[in-house]
Amino acid sequence: RPQRVVPGDVVIVSGEIGLHGVAIMSVREGLEFGVDIESDCAALGGLVQSMLAVTPDLHVLRDPTRGGLAASLNEIAAASGTGVVIHEGRVPVPEAVANACAILGLDPLYVANEGKLVAFVPRQHAEAVLDAMRAHPLGRGAAVIGEAVEAHPGMVVARTGLGGTRVVDLPIGEQLPRIC
């Protein structure tokens, strides 16, 4: 439950984001990006079991589908009353997705995912959970992307590559038509 998040929890994403949304959009709209982008749809039960084998103390697990990673993080921050800080450079975005989003004026943080999860994990378990995720085929690209903080409760911010900070708000409407 999102209410279990506490400041200091580590935010982990199970792999590269944005693949599903860009893949579906490219097929629907007949767009070609010069590379094949395939959906990452997958059942995550086995990955979750691997994580729970390390510790049952996982504070939140969420599927970042509608509204992408940004919406999931905002919903968790609001429900828990904590702030969330992510580091843009740590968020795994495949080059093809980043390029497609740049061409289309989209932010990969808001693109739908299937077959990915975001987890809030107590810091003392984070490395072991990350190792277990990376040992599973659906978590090989798992990465720590941020943490829950006391500052700015209910808000998500991203530290940029330039050293600045930007607010990652809930999307207004949908960047892409509903795909699921």
MDTraj code that builds the backbone (N, CA, C; nanometers):
import mdtraj as md
import numpy as np

residues = "ARG PRO GLN ARG VAL VAL PRO GLY ASP VAL VAL ILE VAL SER GLY GLU ILE GLY LEU HIS GLY VAL ALA ILE MET SER VAL ARG GLU GLY LEU GLU PHE GLY VAL ASP ILE GLU SER ASP CYS ALA ALA LEU GLY GLY LEU VAL GLN SER MET LEU ALA VAL THR PRO ASP LEU HIS VAL LEU ARG ASP PRO THR ARG GLY GLY LEU ALA ALA SER LEU ASN GLU ILE ALA ALA ALA SER GLY THR GLY VAL VAL ILE HIS GLU GLY ARG VAL PRO VAL PRO GLU ALA VAL ALA ASN ALA CYS ALA ILE LEU GLY LEU ASP PRO LEU TYR VAL ALA ASN GLU GLY LYS LEU VAL ALA PHE VAL PRO ARG GLN HIS ALA GLU ALA VAL LEU ASP ALA MET ARG ALA HIS PRO LEU GLY ARG GLY ALA ALA VAL ILE GLY GLU ALA VAL GLU ALA HIS PRO GLY MET VAL VAL ALA ARG THR GLY LEU GLY GLY THR ARG VAL VAL ASP LEU PRO ILE GLY GLU GLN LEU PRO ARG ILE CYS".split()
xyz = np.array([
    [0.0842, -0.1193, 0.0000],
    [0.0000, 0.0000, 0.0000],
    [0.0877, 0.1243, 0.0000],
    [0.0491, 0.2258, -0.0726],
    [0.1277, 0.3491, -0.0760],
    [0.1468, 0.4126, 0.0613],
    [0.0533, 0.3913, 0.1523],
    [0.0642, 0.4502, 0.2849],
    [0.1818, 0.3927, 0.3649],
    [0.2405, 0.2853, 0.3177],
    [0.3544, 0.2231, 0.3871],
    [0.4864, 0.2929, 0.3554],
    [0.4892, 0.3789, 0.2547],
    [0.6130, 0.4477, 0.2168],
    [0.6548, 0.5425, 0.3279],
    [0.7857, 0.5417, 0.3577],
    [0.8421, 0.6325, 0.4569],
    [0.9662, 0.6989, 0.3975],
    [0.9985, 0.8185, 0.4459],
    [1.1209, 0.8823, 0.3983],
    [1.2405, 0.7885, 0.4163],
    [1.3240, 0.7850, 0.3148],
    [1.4391, 0.6949, 0.3154],
    [1.4184, 0.5715, 0.2304],
    [1.2920, 0.5384, 0.1995],
    [1.2675, 0.4252, 0.1097],
    [1.3333, 0.4518, -0.0249],
    [1.3840, 0.3466, -0.0850],
    [1.4506, 0.3549, -0.2142],
    [1.3491, 0.3217, -0.3233],
    [1.3531, 0.3962, -0.4335],
    [1.2643, 0.3727, -0.5466],
    [1.3410, 0.2933, -0.6519],
    [1.2857, 0.1777, -0.6881],
    [1.3475, 0.0902, -0.7872],
    [1.2492, 0.0678, -0.9004],
    [1.2984, 0.0745, -1.0234],
    [1.2182, 0.0388, -1.1401],
    [1.2803, -0.0887, -1.1972],
    [1.1958, -0.1787, -1.2478],
    [1.2430, -0.3117, -1.2871],
    [1.3141, -0.3174, -1.4217],
    [1.3136, -0.2071, -1.4961],
    [1.3825, -0.2086, -1.6251],
    [1.3480, -0.0865, -1.7068],
    [1.3817, -0.0930, -1.8341],
    [1.3643, 0.0198, -1.9260],
    [1.2174, 0.0575, -1.9401],
    [1.1920, 0.1877, -1.9363],
    [1.0540, 0.2361, -1.9428],
    [1.0190, 0.2860, -2.0826],
    [0.8880, 0.2919, -2.1091],
    [0.8360, 0.3536, -2.2307],
    [0.8216, 0.2634, -2.3519],
    [0.8705, 0.1417, -2.3439],
    [0.8678, 0.0533, -2.4613],
    [0.7250, 0.0239, -2.5079],
    [0.6385, -0.0105, -2.4158],
    [0.5021, -0.0489, -2.4526],
    [0.4278, 0.0674, -2.5202],
    [0.4297, 0.1822, -2.4564],
    [0.3555, 0.2961, -2.5116],
    [0.4044, 0.3377, -2.6490],
    [0.5361, 0.3424, -2.6679],
    [0.5902, 0.3826, -2.7982],
    [0.5626, 0.2741, -2.9021],
    [0.5739, 0.1480, -2.8636],
    [0.5462, 0.0393, -2.9584],
    [0.4011, 0.0440, -3.0063],
    [0.3074, 0.0580, -2.9146],
    [0.1659, 0.0615, -2.9511],
    [0.1355, 0.1850, -3.0357],
    [0.1895, 0.2998, -2.9949],
    [0.1652, 0.4225, -3.0707],
    [0.2204, 0.4117, -3.2124],
    [0.3379, 0.3534, -3.2267],
    [0.3974, 0.3451, -3.3599],
    [0.3135, 0.2576, -3.4522],
    [0.2573, 0.1494, -3.3999],
    [0.1727, 0.0622, -3.4811],
    [0.0405, 0.1322, -3.5128],
    [-0.0222, 0.1898, -3.4120],
    [-0.1514, 0.2574, -3.4323],
    [-0.1429, 0.3710, -3.5330],
    [-0.0359, 0.4492, -3.5218],
    [-0.0242, 0.5702, -3.6036],
    [0.0598, 0.5492, -3.7294],
    [0.1117, 0.4265, -3.7483],
    [0.1926, 0.3980, -3.8655],
    [0.3250, 0.4731, -3.8668],
    [0.3808, 0.4943, -3.7486],
    [0.5079, 0.5661, -3.7378],
    [0.6244, 0.4683, -3.7428],
    [0.7305, 0.5096, -3.8073],
    [0.8517, 0.4286, -3.8108],
    [0.9662, 0.5124, -3.7578],
    [1.0475, 0.4514, -3.6727],
    [1.1584, 0.5220, -3.6100],
    [1.2936, 0.4692, -3.6545],
    [1.2949, 0.3805, -3.7520],
    [1.4210, 0.3268, -3.8019],
    [1.4726, 0.2084, -3.7218],
    [1.4078, 0.1767, -3.6123],
    [1.4415, 0.0599, -3.5314],
    [1.3111, -0.0037, -3.4849],
    [1.3146, -0.1316, -3.4570],
    [1.1968, -0.1995, -3.4040],
    [1.1856, -0.1703, -3.2544],
    [1.0690, -0.1251, -3.2139],
    [1.0403, -0.1053, -3.0719],
    [0.9260, -0.1997, -3.0384],
    [0.9527, -0.2943, -2.9492],
    [0.8531, -0.3948, -2.9140],
    [0.7998, -0.3712, -2.7742],
    [0.6724, -0.4026, -2.7559],
    [0.6112, -0.3924, -2.6247],
    [0.6836, -0.4845, -2.5270],
    [0.6833, -0.4449, -2.4036],
    [0.7469, -0.5241, -2.2987],
    [0.6447, -0.5971, -2.2112],
    [0.5260, -0.6244, -2.2675],
    [0.4229, -0.6950, -2.1908],
    [0.4793, -0.8222, -2.1296],
    [0.4510, -0.8419, -2.0028],
    [0.4972, -0.9625, -1.9344],
    [0.4209, -0.9773, -1.8038],
    [0.4044, -1.1005, -1.7612],
    [0.3473, -1.1295, -1.6301],
    [0.4602, -1.1198, -1.5277],
    [0.4401, -1.0416, -1.4234],
    [0.5471, -1.0112, -1.3283],
    [0.5445, -1.0933, -1.2005],
    [0.4581, -1.1937, -1.1943],
    [0.4466, -1.2741, -1.0726],
    [0.5776, -1.3368, -1.0282],
    [0.6535, -1.3926, -1.1210],
    [0.7812, -1.4550, -1.0863],
    [0.8820, -1.3549, -1.0340],
    [0.8866, -1.2368, -1.0939],
    [0.9767, -1.1318, -1.0475],
    [0.9395, -1.0897, -0.9054],
    [0.8114, -1.0715, -0.8810],
    [0.7657, -1.0320, -0.7473],
    [0.7994, -1.1407, -0.6457],
    [0.7823, -1.2670, -0.6833],
    [0.8184, -1.3768, -0.5918],
    [0.9668, -1.3723, -0.5573],
    [1.0514, -1.3418, -0.6546],
    [1.1951, -1.3302, -0.6286],
    [1.2238, -1.2169, -0.5307],
    [1.1526, -1.1081, -0.5441],
    [1.1706, -0.9951, -0.4535],
    [1.1232, -1.0297, -0.3127],
    [1.0076, -1.0948, -0.3043],
    [0.9531, -1.1319, -0.1735],
    [1.0374, -1.2378, -0.1041],
    [1.1111, -1.3168, -0.1804],
    [1.1992, -1.4166, -0.1201],
    [1.3130, -1.3495, -0.0427],
    [1.3478, -1.2285, -0.0815],
    [1.4514, -1.1520, -0.0118],
    [1.3943, -1.0928, 0.1165],
    [1.2769, -1.0310, 0.1047],
    [1.2095, -0.9723, 0.2209],
    [1.0615, -0.9536, 0.1895],
    [0.9754, -0.9844, 0.2843],
    [0.8337, -0.9543, 0.2635],
    [0.8035, -0.8064, 0.2900],
    [0.9048, -0.7306, 0.3331],
    [0.8870, -0.5908, 0.3700],
    [0.9064, -0.4977, 0.2503],
    [0.8311, -0.5229, 0.1436],
    [0.8291, -0.4322, 0.0287],
    [0.7142, -0.3349, 0.0537],
    [0.7429, -0.2061, 0.0571],
    [0.6398, -0.1103, 0.0956],
    [0.5354, -0.0875, -0.0125],
    [0.5788, -0.0782, -0.1386],
    [0.4832, -0.0597, -0.2486],
    [0.5364, -0.1285, -0.3729],
    [0.4475, -0.1927, -0.4442],
    [0.4736, -0.2426, -0.5795],
    [0.3640, -0.1857, -0.6674],
    [0.4027, -0.1282, -0.7795],
    [0.3033, -0.0667, -0.8675],
    [0.3395, -0.0922, -1.0130],
    [0.2376, -0.1138, -1.0943],
    [0.2524, -0.1289, -1.2386],
    [0.2338, 0.0095, -1.2996],
    [0.3401, 0.0680, -1.3565],
    [0.3287, 0.2052, -1.4079],
    [0.2722, 0.2120, -1.5501],
    [0.1454, 0.1731, -1.5656],
    [0.0848, 0.1692, -1.6987],
    [0.0266, 0.3053, -1.7346],
    [-0.0957, 0.3318, -1.6959],
    [-0.1617, 0.4573, -1.7355],
    [-0.0923, 0.5764, -1.6716],
    [-0.0493, 0.6698, -1.7543],
    [0.0218, 0.7868, -1.7053],
    [0.1690, 0.7612, -1.6820],
    [0.2120, 0.6376, -1.7063],
    [0.3528, 0.6028, -1.6960],
    [0.4084, 0.6105, -1.5548],
    [0.5393, 0.6128, -1.5485],
    [0.6101, 0.6174, -1.4215],
    [0.5738, 0.7436, -1.3432],
    [0.5580, 0.8550, -1.4128],
    [0.5264, 0.9818, -1.3460],
    [0.3952, 0.9726, -1.2686],
    [0.2923, 0.9175, -1.3289],
    [0.1629, 0.9074, -1.2608],
    [0.1724, 0.8152, -1.1402],
    [0.2387, 0.7010, -1.1555],
    [0.2521, 0.6087, -1.0430],
    [0.3249, 0.6730, -0.9259],
    [0.4355, 0.7408, -0.9541],
    [0.5120, 0.8053, -0.8470],
    [0.4299, 0.9143, -0.7786],
    [0.3541, 0.9917, -0.8557],
    [0.2701, 1.0963, -0.7970],
    [0.1591, 1.0388, -0.7109],
    [0.0973, 0.9309, -0.7557],
    [-0.0084, 0.8677, -0.6767],
    [0.0468, 0.8157, -0.5447],
    [0.1654, 0.7568, -0.5491],
    [0.2281, 0.7027, -0.4280],
    [0.2683, 0.8166, -0.3342],
    [0.3270, 0.9224, -0.3884],
    [0.3667, 1.0371, -0.3056],
    [0.2452, 1.0987, -0.2365],
    [0.1368, 1.1165, -0.3109],
    [0.0160, 1.1773, -0.2542],
    [-0.0440, 1.0891, -0.1449],
    [-0.0526, 0.9585, -0.1692],
    [-0.1142, 0.8677, -0.0726],
    [-0.0289, 0.8514, 0.0531],
    [0.1023, 0.8604, 0.0372],
    [0.1912, 0.8385, 0.1520],
    [0.2246, 0.9665, 0.2266],
    [0.2022, 1.0817, 0.1625],
    [0.2375, 1.2075, 0.2254],
    [0.3877, 1.2326, 0.2302],
    [0.4623, 1.1613, 0.1460],
    [0.6063, 1.1838, 0.1368],
    [0.6373, 1.2509, 0.0042],
    [0.7547, 1.3085, -0.0042],
    [0.8034, 1.3569, -0.1320],
    [0.8805, 1.2452, -0.1995],
    [0.8992, 1.2572, -0.3291],
    [0.9800, 1.1610, -0.4041],
    [1.0786, 1.2399, -0.4889],
    [1.2035, 1.1977, -0.4823],
    [1.3075, 1.2557, -0.5662],
    [1.3599, 1.1455, -0.6561],
    [1.3586, 1.1695, -0.7874],
    [1.4210, 1.0758, -0.8803],
    [1.5360, 1.1473, -0.9500],
    [1.6277, 1.0702, -1.0008],
    [1.7420, 1.1229, -1.0745],
    [1.7230, 1.0834, -1.2199],
    [1.6973, 1.1826, -1.3052],
    [1.6655, 1.1543, -1.4454],
    [1.7687, 1.0636, -1.5112],
    [1.8949, 1.0843, -1.4830],
    [2.0001, 1.0055, -1.5456],
    [2.0015, 0.8601, -1.5045],
    [1.9328, 0.8272, -1.3963],
    [1.9263, 0.6880, -1.3498],
    [1.8045, 0.6125, -1.4032],
    [1.7085, 0.6858, -1.4585],
    [1.5872, 0.6214, -1.5110],
    [1.6241, 0.5541, -1.6432],
    [1.6091, 0.4216, -1.6503],
    [1.6482, 0.3514, -1.7735],
    [1.5475, 0.3725, -1.8870],
    [1.5898, 0.4534, -1.9832],
    [1.5083, 0.4809, -2.1009],
    [1.5883, 0.4342, -2.2221],
    [1.5366, 0.3362, -2.2960],
    [1.6104, 0.2907, -2.4144],
    [1.6302, 0.4044, -2.5134],
    [1.7398, 0.4028, -2.5835],
    [1.7710, 0.5093, -2.6787],
    [1.6596, 0.5278, -2.7814],
    [1.6043, 0.4168, -2.8309],
    [1.4979, 0.4275, -2.9318],
    [1.3747, 0.4982, -2.8753],
    [1.3407, 0.4702, -2.7497],
    [1.2261, 0.5366, -2.6858],
    [1.2577, 0.6842, -2.6639],
    [1.3770, 0.7141, -2.6159],
    [1.4160, 0.8531, -2.5936],
    [1.4106, 0.9318, -2.7245],
    [1.4604, 0.8726, -2.8312],
    [1.4588, 0.9405, -2.9612],
    [1.3169, 0.9599, -3.0131],
    [1.2339, 0.8562, -3.0020],
    [1.0946, 0.8679, -3.0468],
    [1.0223, 0.9766, -2.9673],
    [1.0430, 0.9780, -2.8369],
    [0.9790, 1.0798, -2.7527],
    [1.0284, 1.2196, -2.7890],
    [1.1566, 1.2333, -2.8174],
    [1.2115, 1.3646, -2.8555],
    [1.1477, 1.4134, -2.9849],
    [1.1317, 1.3241, -3.0802],
    [1.0702, 1.3607, -3.2081],
    [0.9246, 1.4037, -3.1890],
    [0.8545, 1.3330, -3.1005],
    [0.7114, 1.3559, -3.0817],
    [0.6792, 1.4565, -2.9717],
    [0.7802, 1.5051, -2.9024],
    [0.7570, 1.6011, -2.7951],
    [0.6963, 1.5395, -2.6710],
    [0.7301, 1.4134, -2.6442],
    [0.6781, 1.3425, -2.5273],
    [0.7875, 1.3266, -2.4226],
    [0.7463, 1.3138, -2.2980],
    [0.8379, 1.2848, -2.1883],
    [0.8254, 1.1356, -2.1576],
    [0.9352, 1.0599, -2.1647],
    [0.9275, 0.9153, -2.1392],
    [0.8697, 0.8796, -2.0026],
    [0.8786, 0.9692, -1.9063],
    [0.8240, 0.9414, -1.7733],
    [0.6726, 0.9241, -1.7758],
    [0.6069, 0.9766, -1.8797],
    [0.4611, 0.9716, -1.8882],
    [0.4098, 0.8657, -1.9860],
    [0.5001, 0.7904, -2.0465],
    [0.4622, 0.6904, -2.1461],
    [0.4285, 0.5586, -2.0758],
    [0.3223, 0.4931, -2.1227],
    [0.2735, 0.3695, -2.0612],
    [0.3766, 0.2573, -2.0671],
    [0.3688, 0.1722, -1.9647],
    [0.4549, 0.0542, -1.9536],
    [0.3673, -0.0671, -1.9278],
    [0.4111, -0.1799, -1.9737],
    [0.3513, -0.3095, -1.9406],
    [0.4693, -0.4021, -1.9177],
    [0.4659, -0.4793, -1.8159],
    [0.5787, -0.5681, -1.7904],
    [0.6901, -0.5005, -1.7129],
    [0.6598, -0.3898, -1.6489],
    [0.7540, -0.3206, -1.5615],
    [0.6837, -0.2927, -1.4297],
    [0.7640, -0.2766, -1.3249],
    [0.7072, -0.2369, -1.1975],
    [0.7977, -0.1343, -1.1323],
    [0.7380, -0.0571, -1.0435],
    [0.8130, 0.0352, -0.9591],
    [0.7907, -0.0109, -0.8158],
    [0.8992, -0.0125, -0.7385],
    [0.8930, -0.0602, -0.6006],
    [0.9528, 0.0434, -0.5069],
    [0.8900, 0.0580, -0.3909],
    [0.9467, 0.1370, -0.2817],
    [0.9887, 0.0358, -0.1763],
    [1.1178, 0.0360, -0.1474],
    [1.1783, -0.0671, -0.0645],
    [1.2554, -0.0006, 0.0494],
    [1.2452, -0.0531, 0.1722],
    [1.3276, 0.0024, 0.2796],
    [1.4756, -0.0026, 0.2405],
    [1.5472, 0.1038, 0.2715],
    [1.6868, 0.1170, 0.2298],
    [1.7710, -0.0047, 0.2695],
    [1.7471, -0.0609, 0.3875],
    [1.8300, -0.1727, 0.4332],
    [1.8119, -0.2991, 0.3493],
    [1.7038, -0.3070, 0.2721],
    [1.6798, -0.4238, 0.1868],
    [1.7047, -0.3949, 0.0386],
    [1.7323, -0.2716, 0.0047],
    [1.7356, -0.2297, -0.1360],
    [1.8390, -0.3060, -0.2190],
    [1.9604, -0.3206, -0.1723],
    [2.0637, -0.3886, -0.2516],
    [2.0286, -0.5353, -0.2745],
    [1.9805, -0.6022, -0.1708],
    [1.9449, -0.7439, -0.1844],
    [1.8259, -0.7616, -0.2792],
    [1.7268, -0.6716, -0.2702],
    [1.6114, -0.6782, -0.3596],
    [1.6558, -0.6496, -0.5033],
    [1.7401, -0.5512, -0.5202],
    [1.7913, -0.5181, -0.6536],
    [1.8681, -0.6355, -0.7131],
    [1.9512, -0.7020, -0.6337],
    [2.0246, -0.8196, -0.6815],
    [1.9294, -0.9309, -0.7243],
    [1.8248, -0.9536, -0.6432],
    [1.7266, -1.0582, -0.6775],
    [1.6536, -1.0215, -0.8067],
    [1.6201, -0.8959, -0.8229],
    [1.5512, -0.8531, -0.9446],
    [1.6402, -0.8749, -1.0662],
    [1.7656, -0.8349, -1.0551],
    [1.8580, -0.8475, -1.1682],
    [1.8891, -0.9928, -1.2030],
    [1.8689, -1.0827, -1.1088],
    [1.8902, -1.2253, -1.1350],
    [1.7719, -1.2877, -1.2086],
    [1.6604, -1.2168, -1.2142],
    [1.5393, -1.2652, -1.2816],
    [1.5361, -1.2071, -1.4235],
    [1.4930, -1.2844, -1.5232],
    [1.4904, -1.2341, -1.6614],
    [1.4118, -1.1039, -1.6801],
    [1.3064, -1.0825, -1.6017],
    [1.2249, -0.9617, -1.6181],
    [1.2752, -0.8437, -1.5350],
    [1.3855, -0.8635, -1.4635],
    [1.4396, -0.7556, -1.3820],
    [1.5854, -0.7253, -1.4098],
    [1.6368, -0.7806, -1.5196],
    [1.7799, -0.7611, -1.5504],
    [1.8202, -0.6146, -1.5572],
    [1.7299, -0.5300, -1.6012],
    [1.7606, -0.3877, -1.6141],
    [1.7158, -0.3043, -1.4954],
    [1.6894, -0.3705, -1.3823],
    [1.6421, -0.2980, -1.2642],
    [1.7435, -0.1928, -1.2209],
    [1.6897, -0.0793, -1.1730],
    [1.7765, 0.0300, -1.1316],
    [1.7134, 0.1084, -1.0172],
    [1.7976, 0.1553, -0.9278],
    [1.7544, 0.2487, -0.8244],
    [1.7470, 0.3853, -0.8916],
    [1.6303, 0.4479, -0.8856],
    [1.6129, 0.5767, -0.9536],
    [1.5878, 0.6924, -0.8583],
    [1.5672, 0.6646, -0.7299],
    [1.5394, 0.7736, -0.6383],
    [1.5060, 0.7260, -0.4997],
    [1.4397, 0.8149, -0.4251],
    [1.4039, 0.7833, -0.2873],
    [1.2857, 0.8669, -0.2417],
    [1.2216, 0.8181, -0.1358],
    [1.1166, 0.8945, -0.0689],
    [1.1847, 0.9883, 0.0302],
    [1.1323, 1.1114, 0.0408],
    [1.1926, 1.2128, 0.1268],
    [1.0855, 1.2839, 0.2096],
    [1.1307, 1.3508, 0.3162],
    [1.0383, 1.4300, 0.3981],
    [0.9990, 1.5596, 0.3286],
    [1.0922, 1.6155, 0.2518],
    [1.0671, 1.7435, 0.1851],
    [0.9541, 1.7306, 0.0832],
    [0.8926, 1.8381, 0.0526],
    [0.7841, 1.8521, -0.0457],
    [0.6867, 1.7331, -0.0457],
    [0.6148, 1.7118, 0.0668],
    [0.5219, 1.5983, 0.0758],
    [0.4191, 1.5980, -0.0366],
    [0.3972, 1.4796, -0.0928],
    [0.2984, 1.4619, -0.1982],
    [0.3455, 1.5050, -0.3357],
    [0.4717, 1.5438, -0.3478],
    [0.5237, 1.5951, -0.4749],
    [0.6413, 1.5105, -0.5220],
    [0.6521, 1.4971, -0.6539],
    [0.7638, 1.4262, -0.7170],
    [0.8492, 1.5284, -0.7886],
    [0.9803, 1.5214, -0.7651],
    [1.0730, 1.6080, -0.8380],
    [1.1818, 1.5217, -0.9003],
    [1.2375, 1.5732, -1.0074],
    [1.3461, 1.5047, -1.0774],
    [1.4692, 1.5929, -1.0742],
    [1.5807, 1.5337, -1.0383],
    [1.7099, 1.6021, -1.0493],
    [1.7575, 1.5815, -1.1925],
    [1.7860, 1.6903, -1.2594],
    [1.8238, 1.6833, -1.4006],
    [1.9742, 1.6657, -1.4163],
    [2.0137, 1.6329, -1.5371],
    [2.1548, 1.6182, -1.5689],
    [2.2318, 1.7479, -1.5591],
    [2.1619, 1.8602, -1.5612],
    [2.2266, 1.9911, -1.5514],
    [2.2396, 2.0383, -1.4076],
    [2.1924, 1.9560, -1.3129],
    [2.2028, 1.9929, -1.1725],
    [2.0821, 2.0650, -1.1178],
    [1.9826, 2.0874, -1.2009],
    [1.8599, 2.1527, -1.1563],
    [1.7586, 2.0513, -1.1073],
    [1.6451, 2.1022, -1.0678],
    [1.5345, 2.0183, -1.0222],
    [1.4090, 2.0648, -1.0934],
    [1.3294, 1.9690, -1.1375],
    [1.2008, 2.0035, -1.1996],
    [1.0907, 1.9212, -1.1350],
    [0.9726, 1.9788, -1.1311],
    [0.8563, 1.9083, -1.0780],
    [0.8082, 1.8094, -1.1830],
    [0.7809, 1.6883, -1.1395],
    [0.7213, 1.5853, -1.2252],
    [0.5778, 1.5719, -1.1758],
    [0.4881, 1.6382, -1.2445],
    [0.3488, 1.6462, -1.2007],
    [0.2670, 1.5333, -1.2610],
    [0.1457, 1.5175, -1.2107],
    [0.0511, 1.4262, -1.2744],
    [0.0220, 1.4783, -1.4141],
    [0.0075, 1.3889, -1.5100],
    [-0.0257, 1.4362, -1.6444],
    [-0.1653, 1.4966, -1.6476],
    [-0.1793, 1.5993, -1.7307],
    [-0.3117, 1.6581, -1.7538],
    [-0.3648, 1.5918, -1.8783],
    [-0.4721, 1.5165, -1.8643],
    [-0.5192, 1.4364, -1.9764],
    [-0.4207, 1.3234, -1.9998],
    [-0.4132, 1.2787, -2.1237],
    [-0.3213, 1.1713, -2.1586],
    [-0.2381, 1.2144, -2.2770],
    [-0.1043, 1.1885, -2.2702],
    [-0.0171, 1.2189, -2.3825],
    [-0.0578, 1.1347, -2.5030],
    [-0.0938, 1.0112, -2.4738],
    [-0.1293, 0.9166, -2.5794],
    [-0.2718, 0.8701, -2.5564],
    [-0.3451, 0.8356, -2.6630],
    [-0.4775, 0.7788, -2.6412],
    [-0.4646, 0.6522, -2.5580],
    [-0.5703, 0.6211, -2.4845],
    [-0.5680, 0.5030, -2.3987],
    [-0.5338, 0.3812, -2.4827],
    [-0.4351, 0.3026, -2.4335],
    [-0.3888, 0.1885, -2.5114],
    [-0.4192, 0.0560, -2.4447],
    [-0.4639, 0.0572, -2.3215],
    [-0.4908, -0.0682, -2.2503],
    [-0.6291, -0.0650, -2.1907],
])
top = md.Topology()
chain = top.add_chain()
for i, resn in enumerate(residues, 1):
    res = top.add_residue(resn, chain, resSeq=i)
    for name in ("N", "CA", "C"):
        top.add_atom(name, md.element.get_by_symbol(name[0]), res)
traj = md.Trajectory(xyz[None], top)
